[in-house]
Amino acid sequence: MRGYKAILFDLDDTLLSRDQAVEKMFLIVLEKCYENVKHSAKREMLLKFKEYDNRCYGNNDKTIVLESFFDEFAPNDRLPRNYIQDFWNTNFPHCFSINQNTINIVNAIKMHVKVAIVTNGSTHRQKAKIMNTNLNSCFDVIIISEEVGISKPDKRIFNLALNKLKVQPEDALFVGDDIEKDIGGCQNANIKGIWFNPHKNKNDTKIKPYAEIDSLDRLFNYFMNQTQSY
């Protein structure tokens, strides 16, 4: 693949759809804590749930998400504050599902290069997501920020992955959805970054990705074209 020896991937909203998982988590909360919610009210509640989750994105403590949600929409059965984190950690990882096509693409790429996951998040939740979706069997190296004490965009977490893969920065590519943490971070480590942008978000930063794709199928085609032109 044009000299590349490794492809590094972000996890949430790259390999796995976090948005779909948040919707499933909302339904669990609804079933656990609320009774007889009108269908017309569910849409507003879901949008607010997503809003509070988004505000807390990157923070391992999810207590504030449900506390804020409960304050706005009084539940029939409010979870105790000291139980919320355990409730989230237990249920949220099971809300993720993997598209078989994603597995197929990663395995196809793995036939040519080493593959790794570099993700921010809590060790417990990220490991559970990876195990529940069987992604653990697909990757040579998995780096989780809480486990190693470094988070993206710090270049050290990318360097750690490269060291474990035994490849140089110029021999690797990184694929992620966050233009600053993923693409800016990997560029700080001298790794070319491919921006995964399925929603076609506008890039309002000064960060210029090496390439941009809107699906993992495009990623696979990109690599195949690189191989054929080499």
C-alpha positions in Angstrom: 0.0 0.0 0.0 2.4 2.6 -1.3 4.8 1.8 1.5 2.4 2.2 4.3 2.8 -0.4 7.1 0.0 0.5 9.5 -3.4 2.1 9.6 -4.6 3.5 12.9 -8.3 4.1 13.6 -10.4 6.1 16.0 -13.3 4.1 17.6 -16.3 6.3 18.4 -18.1 7.7 15.3 -15.4 6.1 13.1 -15.6 2.3 13.5 -18.7 2.5 15.7 -21.8 4.8 15.5 -22.0 6.6 18.8 -25.1 8.5 17.8 -27.0 5.2 17.4 -25.7 4.0 20.7 -26.9 7.1 22.5 -30.4 6.6 21.0 -30.4 3.1 22.4 -29.2 4.3 25.8 -32.0 6.8 25.8 -34.5 4.0 25.3 -33.0 2.1 28.3 -33.3 5.2 30.5 -36.9 5.7 29.3 -37.8 2.2 30.2 -36.0 2.2 33.5 -37.1 5.6 34.8 -40.2 6.8 33.1 -43.8 5.6 32.7 -46.4 6.3 30.0 -44.4 8.9 28.1 -46.4 10.2 25.1 -44.9 9.5 21.7 -45.0 13.2 21.0 -42.8 14.0 24.0 -40.2 11.3 23.2 -38.7 13.3 20.3 -38.0 16.3 22.5 -36.6 14.2 25.3 -34.3 12.4 22.9 -32.9 15.6 21.5 -32.3 16.9 25.0 -30.7 13.6 26.0 -28.3 13.9 23.0 -27.6 17.5 23.8 -26.6 16.7 27.4 -24.5 13.7 26.3 -22.7 15.9 23.7 -21.9 18.5 26.3 -20.3 15.8 28.4 -18.5 14.1 25.5 -14.9 13.4 26.5 -15.7 13.4 30.2 -15.6 9.9 31.7 -18.1 10.9 34.4 -21.5 10.6 32.9 -23.4 11.5 36.1 -24.1 15.0 34.9 -25.7 13.8 31.7 -28.6 12.0 33.5 -28.7 14.4 36.4 -29.3 17.3 33.9 -31.8 15.2 32.0 -33.7 14.2 35.2 -33.8 17.9 36.3 -35.5 18.8 33.0 -37.8 15.8 32.6 -38.8 14.6 36.1 -38.7 10.7 36.1 -41.1 8.4 37.9 -38.1 6.5 39.3 -35.0 8.7 39.6 -31.7 6.8 39.7 -29.6 7.7 42.8 -26.7 10.0 42.0 -24.1 7.5 43.3 -25.6 4.8 41.0 -25.7 6.7 37.7 -22.1 6.1 36.7 -22.3 2.3 37.3 -25.7 2.3 35.4 -24.1 4.1 32.4 -20.9 1.9 32.4 -23.0 -1.3 32.6 -25.5 -0.4 29.8 -23.9 2.0 27.4 -21.3 -0.4 25.9 -24.0 -2.9 25.0 -25.8 -0.1 23.0 -23.1 -0.4 20.3 -23.3 -2.6 17.3 -20.9 -3.2 14.5 -21.7 -3.1 10.8 -20.4 -6.4 9.3 -19.1 -4.4 6.4 -16.9 -2.5 8.7 -15.4 -5.8 10.0 -14.9 -6.9 6.4 -13.1 -3.7 5.4 -10.8 -3.8 8.5 -10.0 -7.4 7.8 -9.3 -6.7 4.1 -6.9 -3.8 5.0 -5.3 -6.0 7.7 -4.2 -8.4 4.9 -1.8 -5.6 3.7 -0.9 -3.6 6.8 -1.0 -3.7 10.6 -4.1 -2.1 12.2 -4.6 -0.4 15.5 -7.3 1.5 17.5 -6.4 4.7 19.3 -9.4 5.9 21.3 -10.1 8.4 24.1 -12.4 7.3 26.9 -12.7 5.2 30.0 -10.9 1.8 30.0 -14.0 -0.1 31.2 -16.4 1.3 28.6 -14.1 1.3 25.6 -12.9 -2.2 26.3 -16.5 -3.4 26.7 -17.5 -1.7 23.4 -14.6 -3.4 21.6 -15.3 -6.8 23.2 -19.0 -6.7 22.6 -18.6 -5.9 18.9 -15.7 -8.4 18.4 -13.4 -5.7 17.2 -10.7 -7.0 19.6 -10.2 -9.9 17.2 -9.5 -7.6 14.3 -6.7 -5.3 15.6 -3.0 -5.8 16.3 -2.9 -3.0 18.9 -5.6 -1.2 21.0 -4.7 2.0 22.9 -7.2 3.5 25.3 -6.5 6.9 26.8 -7.4 6.3 30.4 -5.4 3.1 30.4 -2.2 4.8 29.2 -2.8 8.2 30.9 -2.6 10.2 27.6 -5.4 11.5 25.4 -5.7 12.6 21.9 -4.7 15.1 20.5 -1.5 14.6 22.6 1.1 13.2 20.1 2.4 10.8 22.7 -0.6 8.5 22.4 0.0 8.2 18.7 3.7 7.6 19.2 2.8 4.9 21.8 0.7 3.1 19.1 3.5 3.4 16.6 6.0 2.0 19.0 3.8 -1.0 19.7 3.3 -1.6 16.0 7.0 -1.1 15.4 6.5 1.4 12.5 7.7 4.9 11.8 5.2 7.9 11.5 5.8 8.2 7.8 4.7 4.6 7.3 1.3 5.1 9.0 -2.0 6.7 8.4 -4.7 7.6 10.9 -8.4 7.6 10.3 -10.8 9.5 12.6 -13.8 11.8 12.7 -12.6 14.5 15.0 -10.7 17.1 13.0 -8.8 18.5 16.0 -8.3 15.5 18.3 -7.8 12.9 15.6 -6.4 14.7 12.5 -4.6 17.5 14.3 -3.3 15.1 16.9 -1.9 12.6 14.4 -0.3 15.4 12.4 1.5 16.5 15.5 3.0 13.0 15.5 3.9 13.4 11.8 1.2 10.8 10.8 -0.9 11.6 7.8 -4.6 11.9 8.8 -7.6 10.8 6.9 -10.7 12.7 8.0 -13.8 10.4 8.3 -16.6 12.8 7.6 -19.8 11.0 6.8 -22.0 14.0 7.7 -20.0 16.3 5.4 -19.3 18.7 8.3 -17.5 21.9 7.4 -13.9 22.2 8.4 -13.7 25.5 10.3 -10.1 24.9 11.5 -6.7 25.5 10.0 -6.1 21.7 10.0 -5.8 20.3 6.6 -6.3 16.5 6.4 -4.3 14.4 4.1 -7.5 13.1 2.6 -11.2 13.1 3.4 -13.7 10.2 3.1 -17.4 9.9 3.9 -17.6 6.1 4.3 -15.3 3.2 5.2 -16.0 1.8 1.7 -14.3 5.0 0.4 -11.4 4.2 2.7 -11.0 0.7 1.2 -11.3 2.0 -2.3 -8.7 4.7 -1.5 -6.2 2.1 -0.3 -6.9 -0.2 -3.2 -6.3 2.6 -5.7 -3.1 3.5 -3.8 -2.0 -0.1 -4.1 -2.7 -0.3 -7.8 -0.9 2.9 -8.6 2.2 2.0 -6.7 
